[in-house]
Amino acid sequence: MKKASEIVDDGDPLDHEIDFSKSRPNPYWLGMVDRKCVRLLAPDVADAFPSDAAVNEALRELLKLKAKQVPKKISANTASAPKPKKKKA
């Protein structure tokens, strides 16, 4: 048997008009927004950044570092045929 919830009278008129006792979160809320704008972070990652601006700044720095990296050049000769291993004498 369920316990009746305690009614707190704090002067809010909506408490008497709407029953929120059976409410639950909307499982489809991500379908209502543009998924390009919403990303869910793991709790430990979210704790590392105090605000949205800090997350954006860190990601922009990461993108700058990635753009600066020069890819390793591979010649056509080494890419097509690996060098033979030397035999131990």
C-alpha positions as CSV (number, residue, x, y, z in Angstrom):
1,M,0.0,0.0,0.0
2,K,1.4,3.4,-1.0
3,K,1.8,6.1,1.6
4,A,0.0,9.3,1.1
5,S,2.4,12.2,0.4
6,E,2.5,15.0,2.8
7,I,0.8,18.2,1.6
8,V,2.9,21.3,2.2
9,D,0.9,24.5,2.3
10,D,3.3,27.1,1.0
11,G,0.7,29.4,-0.7
12,D,1.1,28.0,-4.2
13,P,-2.3,27.7,-5.8
14,L,-1.1,25.1,-8.3
15,D,-0.5,22.5,-5.6
16,H,-4.2,22.2,-5.2
17,E,-5.1,22.2,-8.9
18,I,-2.5,19.8,-10.4
19,D,-1.5,16.4,-9.0
20,F,2.3,15.9,-9.7
21,S,2.5,12.7,-7.7
22,K,2.4,10.5,-10.8
23,S,4.6,12.6,-13.0
24,R,7.7,11.2,-14.6
25,P,10.5,12.5,-16.9
26,N,9.8,12.6,-20.6
27,P,11.9,9.8,-22.2
28,Y,11.6,11.4,-25.7
29,W,12.9,14.9,-24.8
30,L,15.9,14.6,-27.1
31,G,13.4,14.2,-30.0
32,M,12.1,17.7,-29.3
33,V,15.4,19.5,-29.8
34,D,18.0,19.7,-32.5
35,R,20.5,16.9,-31.7
36,K,23.3,19.0,-33.1
37,C,23.0,21.4,-30.2
38,V,22.5,18.9,-27.4
39,R,25.3,16.6,-26.2
40,L,25.2,14.6,-23.0
41,L,28.4,14.6,-21.0
42,A,29.5,11.9,-18.5
43,P,29.1,13.2,-14.9
44,D,32.9,13.2,-14.3
45,V,33.5,15.2,-17.5
46,A,30.7,17.7,-16.6
47,D,32.2,18.2,-13.1
48,A,35.5,19.2,-14.8
49,F,33.9,22.2,-16.5
50,P,32.1,25.0,-14.6
51,S,30.1,26.3,-17.6
52,D,29.1,25.8,-21.2
53,A,31.6,28.4,-22.2
54,A,34.4,26.4,-20.6
55,V,33.5,23.3,-22.5
56,N,33.3,25.2,-25.8
57,E,36.7,26.9,-25.2
58,A,38.4,23.5,-24.4
59,L,36.9,21.9,-27.5
60,R,38.0,24.8,-29.7
61,E,41.6,24.5,-28.3
62,L,41.5,20.8,-29.1
63,L,40.4,21.5,-32.7
64,K,43.2,24.0,-33.1
65,L,45.8,21.5,-31.9
66,K,44.4,18.8,-34.2
67,A,44.6,21.2,-37.2
68,K,48.3,22.0,-36.4
69,Q,49.4,18.4,-36.4
70,V,51.2,17.5,-39.6
71,P,50.3,14.0,-40.9
72,K,53.3,11.6,-41.2
73,K,54.3,11.4,-44.9
74,I,54.7,7.9,-46.3
75,S,56.4,7.3,-49.6
76,A,54.8,5.2,-52.2
77,N,57.7,2.6,-51.9
78,T,57.3,2.0,-48.2
79,A,53.5,2.1,-48.3
80,S,53.3,-0.6,-51.0
81,A,56.0,-3.1,-49.8
82,P,57.2,-3.4,-46.2
83,K,61.0,-3.8,-45.7
84,P,62.1,-7.4,-45.3
85,K,63.3,-8.3,-41.8
86,K,67.0,-9.0,-41.3
87,K,68.0,-12.5,-40.4
88,K,69.9,-13.1,-37.2
89,A,73.4,-14.4,-37.8
